[in-house]
Each structure stands twice: as C-alpha cells, then as structure tokens.
C-alpha cells in the first residue's frame, strides 16, 4: 500500500505541475485509490484525518469520494430558473397621479426592474399580471 501511496503522490505532483491555481481534477483511478487507502487506513486503526494528510487531499473531498460523489467544488451547480418576461399592457386611467393630486407609485422588483409614475390602481394591475 505504501508503494501505491507514493505513486499516488507522484501522480498528484505531476498533475499539479504547471497549474497556477484552482481545483485539481483527480482522475477516477486516483479517486478510487484514495478511497481504498482511506478504508485500509481506518481498518488498520488510523483516522480519516491521517489518511487525508498522507494523500494530500482534504477530508471533505475524501468523504465525497467515499460516497461516490465528486468533490463539492467540482459538482455541477443547479441551474437557476430563467425569469421570463411577461407582457404587461396598462390602459388609460381616469387620471395620472400628477393630474389627480395623488402621489405616484414606484414598483421595484427583487430582480431589479423598476416602474415609476403609476397610480395605485395601475401598480396593482402590474403586480397582478407579473405575479411577483
């Protein structure tokens, strides 16, 4: 096992060569060896921490590999739902806020769009149609 550990460390150094920074993509064969090494170390009375130190890999990464996952920084991220635009048609009102003496309303969405100068009724209609 020690010979394989040395080969693992050499392969990791070879992969790191010329790489300035960022996550190192470990090939499946290296991940499989790391999992076997952890199981061997823990089975012999060692700890996950000792195995991680010997391998030069973080404990969270080893736990992920043991579960059959890739490291957290390499997992595919959930795509954010696309926000679709909704057509809004606001008809003429009885009077603009400035004409009726009412203060104009400004709507600001969590997404950052802004609509200003509406009457309260128009603002309510916009909110109904875009379902904020």
Secondary structure, DSSP 8 states (H G I E B T S, - for coil): -HHHHHHHHHHHHHHHTT--SS-----HHHHHHHHHHHHHHHHTT--HHHHHHHHT--HHHHHHHHTT---GGGS------------------SS-HHHHT---EEEE-TTS-EEEEE-HHHHHHHHHHHT-
